[in-house]
Amino acid sequence: MSQLKRIASIFVLVCLTLTSVYQPASGHRSQPVEIYHRAWQLVHDNFYDGNFNGKNWADYEHKYDAQIKTNADAQKYLKVMLEALNDPYTRYLDPRAFQDENDAIDARIVGIGINLQQSKDQQHLNVTRTIEAGPAETVGVRAGDEIVAIDGASAIGMTPEQAADRIRGKAGTSVQLSLQASPNAPVRNVTIVRQEITIHAVSSKMLDKNIGYISLSTFISNDASHEFRNALAKLNRADGLVIDLRDNPGGLLSNALEIADMLLEGGAIVTTVSRHGRHTDISSSEPLTRQPMVILVDEESASASEILASALKDNGRAVIVGNKTYGKGVVQEINRLPGGSAIHITVSRYLTPSGTDINKVGVIPDVTVTDKKEQLKVGLTCLREKIASLKTPLRTSNLAIVR
């Protein structure tokens, strides 16, 4: 797997922190060069590597002033400037991409409800996930489908970002996708009406009479930690919990911290290291549950997922089952620019409670299971063994659903 797998969806493959944003004075119309200079200053002040990956950052401050005449010019040269950092996570978002991100954080989007991923040869575009009961799933789009055309235009060689631009549109309008379930399957066409979709980060259920299951698909929504707490309340009579972080690309750092604090009986959660120092977040030692837990992870579990998994692993709170995780050990801030665009800036790297830097390495499971179909089965076996070793069940009975 390439170090930065190309993914476009309602979610983002980053661990983000929310920060104050730049707002031009009332009535002020930003100039193109101002957009570029503001971005340069933000990177200058906040990029986690004070050596800027070996670049003389001062050289870029006025390097393109003469060429920047329009907003398109500012965007072009801003991207060139950011690419010089050789950091795939420090990146520019045009106003529409920034709005999409804000919508995802607000847990509400207009779209069809799919995640897209480009194949390693960059020729094929596959659906990795559909939102339950969303417009795409309702008409039969399934994870694993390849999109071969969008509104009749070939999708071969199209990036997820390019596809997302074509699929986006106003609520009530439609888009046609041509799909193949497998390379030799017939092409089928589906027409999907775009709708406003509420993003649910968490789903939960009882797998049998005494095992609870929580799937956490993203940390990007502001509602993720709230939904997770309610899932714990729903499953408060279970003897043990399976928490599924597979295919979870990450999201807001705050959600990872809050959810970890709900589960940890003590200890550190994560240490962030920036140019300005280091900070360790410590759990409150007041967990909402002491139920035994197994965490399922895979190679797509990234960023905030890795923070949560490593916090529970290093503190001995849960058994980690599955594949080695993605390996994204850096944190970004969202910074708004004049004119409504934004940039993500990598502001720190993070260390697990044991002091491990998992960037480009990943979290190593306690029990490695490569077959995805077997991961849950093995996880349940581990969990039942843990439950059986207890003298009395460690259930949680004092949680209530919070609306």
N, C-alpha and C positions, 0 to 999 in steps of 0.2 A: 504494500500500500504506500502510495506517495505520502510524503510528510504532511502535505496540505491537500487533502482530498477535496475536490470541488463539490460543494453542497449548496443548493439554493432552496429555500423553503420558508415557511413561516418562522423557523427557528434560526439561530445563528451559532456557528461553531466557535464561540468565544466565551471566556469568563469575563463578564463586564462589571464595572462599577459605575454607578451613576454619579456624575459630578456636575458642578455648576456650569452653565452654558453661557456663551457669549451672546449678548443681545445688543444690536446697534441701538443708538439713541433714537427716540421717537422721531419719525420723519426723515431719518437718515437713510439714504440709498447707498448700499455698499458698492464700491468700485471693484472691478475684477482683481486688480493688483492687491487690494486690501484682503481679499479672500486668501490669496496665496501667502501674504505676509503673516496673517493671523495663524495660519496653519504652521508656518515655519516657527513662529514664536512658541506655540503650544508644544511642538516637538522639542524645541530648544529647552524649554522649562521642565518637561515632564517625562521624556523618553527614558526608559529604565537604564539604558546603557549610556553612561556619561561620555564614552568615546565614540558614540554613534556608529558602532560597528566599523570603526576605522576611517570614517569619513570626517572631513573638516566641515562641520555643519555651517560655519560662518560663510563658507564659499557659496552656499545656496541662498543666502538671505536676499540678495539682489541679482542673482544670476540670470533670471529670466524677465526682469522688469521690462526691458525693451520689447519683448515678444508678447507680453500679456496685454491685449487690447479688449478682449471680450471675456465673458464668464466661461465660455468654452475653452479659451486659451488658459485661463486660470486653472480650470479642472485638468487640462492636459499637462501643464507643467507642475502642478501640485502632485499629480500621480508620478511624474518622473522623479520629483524630489523625494517622495516617500519610498519609491522603489530603490533608491540609493541606499536606504537603511538595511536592505536585504532582510526585512522582517515581514512575513506575509500577513501578520495580524495588525500591523499599523497601516491603515488603509483609508481611502476616501469614500464617502457615501454621498451620492448626489441627492437632491431634495426628496425624490421619490423613494429611494432606498432608505433614507433616514426616516421618512414617514412610515414605511413598512415596518421598520424596526420598532418605532414608537407604538405602532398598532399591536405588534406582537407583545411588547412589554405591557400594554394595556389589556392584553388577553382578548383582543377583538380585531379581526381583519376582514377585508373583502377579498374573496378569491374562490378557489375550488377545493382547497384543503389537501394538498399533497406535498411531500418532500421529494426533491429530485437529486440524483447523483450521476456524475459522468463516469463512464467506464475508464479503466486504466489506459486504453488506447485512444481515449478522447473522441471516440466515434459514436458511442451509444449513450442514450439518456434514459435512465431507469427510475421508476417510482420506488422509493424505499419505504414510504409510509403514507397512509391516508388517514385523515382525521375521521374518527368514528362518527358515522351518520352525517358526514359532510357531503357537499355536492358531488365530489368525485366518487367517493365510496358508494353513494346512493345509486349511481348509474353503472356500477360494476367495475370501476378502476380498482386494481389491487396492487399491493406491494409486489415487486418483481416484474410488473409490466414494463416493457420498453415503449417509449413514445417515439414513433417513427415519423410523425408529422403533426404540425399544429396549424389548424385552419388551412390544410392542404399544402403547407410549406414544409419541405423535408427538414427533419430534426437531426439528421445524421451530421455529426461533427459540431452540433450546437452545444454551447456551454449551458450550464444550469441558469446562469444569469440571463443569457439571451433568451432562453425558453421562458423564464419567469416574466421578462418584459412582454413577450407575446401573449402569455396566459393572463396577465393582469388585465383588469378592466372594471367598469362600473357595475355595481350590484344590479342584477336583472338582465344583464347582457350575457351572451353565450359564447363559448369557444368550443371548437371541435378538435378532439384528439384522435389520432390514429394509433392504435396500440397493438402490440404483440405480446402474448403471454410467454412465449419462448421463441428462439430463433427460427424454428420450423413451423410455428403456429400461424394460422391465417391472421391477416390484419383485420381488426375490427374498429369501426368508427363509433365514437360516443360524443354526443353533444351535451355540454355541461353548462348550466346556468350559474353564473357567479352570484354568490350570496355573502352577506355579512355572517361571519363565523365566530362563535365564541370558542376560544382555545382553552381546552381543559388539559392541564399538565398532568393530572393524576387520575388514575382509575384504580378501583379496588374491588376485591371480592374474597369470599371464602373458597379455598380450593377443596377442602373437605371439612369435617366437623370441627377441627381444631387448628387449622393452618390458614393464616391470612396472607393475602397476596396484594402488593401495592406496586403498580407500574408508574414510574415517574419518567415522563417522556421528554421533559425540557425544564430548564431552570429560568427561562427567559421571561415568563409571565410574572407580573407582580402578585398574582394570586397563587403561585405555586406553593409557597410555604403554608398558606391558609388552607389550600386544598389538601395538602399532606397531613396537616393536623386533623382535619375532619376525617381523613381516611383512617388515621390511628384511632379516632373515636369510634368509627364504624366497626373496627376490628378489635375493640378493646377486650373481648372475651376469648380471643384466639390464644392458643398456647405458644405460638411462634409466628414470625413474620418472614415472608420472602419479599425483598425490595428489589425490583427489576430496573436496573439502570442501563440495560442494553439499548443501543441505538440512540442514546441520549447525548446530544452534542454540546450540552452545557447551557450557559446563560448568565444570570446575575449572581455575582459572588455573594450578595446578601442572602439570597435564597439558600445557597449551600451552607452558609454559616448558621442560619436559623434552623434548618432541618437537622443539621448535625447536632445542634444544641438540644433539640427535642429528644435525641436518641442517646447521647453520651452521658455516662455517669460521672465523668470528670476527665481532665486532661486537656491538652491543646487540640485545636481544630486544624489550624494552618498558620504558617508564618509567611508573610509577604516581605520581600526584600526589594527596595527601590534605591535610587540614587540618594535619597534623603534619609535612609535608615531602614530599620526592620521593625516589624510589628507582629506579635503573635496573638491570635484570637484564642481565648480560653473558654471552654464550656462552663456554663453556670453550675454544673453538677446537680441540676434539678431536672432530670429527664422526664418526659411525659409517659414513657413506658420503659420497662425493663424486660420486655419479652425477648427471648432469644431470636437472633436474626441471621439470615443468610442474604448476601447481596449478590445479584447476578450482574456481570459486566461482560463486555466484548470489545472488539477493536474499534467500535464506533463510540464507546463511552468516553467522553472527552471533557476536559476543563473542569467545570463545576462538578460534574459526575465523578471525576477523579479526586477532587478535594473531599467530597463526601465519602467515597469508598476508602480512601487512604486514611481519613480520620477515624473511621470505624474499625479499619484493619489494625492500624498502629496502636490504637487504644484497647485492642482485644475485645471490642464490642460486638463484632460480627465476623462470620466466615465469608470470604470473598470467593465466588465460584464463577468460572468462565474462562475467557481469553484475556490475554494482556491488553490493557486499555490503550487508547490512542496516543497519549504522551504529549499533552499540551499543558505545560507548567508555567504559563505566563498570563498576566491579567491586563485587560485593557480598560481604559476610560473612554466614555462617549463624550465628545466635545463638539458643540455646535459651532458652525462658522457663519459669517455674514451671508445673507441670502438664502438661508434655510438648509444648506448642506451640512455635512459633519465629517469628522474623522475619528476613527478609533486609534488610540495611541497605547502601545504597550508601556505600562507605567511600572510594572514590577514583575518579578518572578516569584514563584512560591515554593515552599518546602513543606513536606508532609510532617506530621508530629515527630517522626523519628529522624527528621533532618534530611530526608531524601529529596533530591531534585529529580522529578519524574519527566522533565521536558525532553521530548524526543526518545523517551524510554518507556513510559507508561507504568501503570500499577500492575504488579505481578500478583495474580490470584493466589489464594491459599491452596485452592484446588483447581488445577487447570483442566478444562473440558473444552475441546475444540469444536465438537459437534453441537451446534446450537440447539438441536432438538433434544439433546441429552442434558443440557445445562440445568434446566428446571428439575428434571428427574434426580440428578445428582445433588442439586441444592436441597431438595426435599429430604433426601436420605440423610444429608448432613444435619439438617434442622431437626429431624425426628430423633436422631441420635443424641443431639444436645438436649432436647426436651426430655427424653427418657432418662438422662443422667441427673435430672433435677429431682429433688425430694418432693417439691410442690411446684405447681405451675406459677410462672411469673407473669400474671395477666395484669391488665390495666383496666380499672373499672370507674375511674373518676373523670374521664374525659367526656365532654358533650359536644355535639355538632354545633359549630358556630356559623351562623348564616351571614 
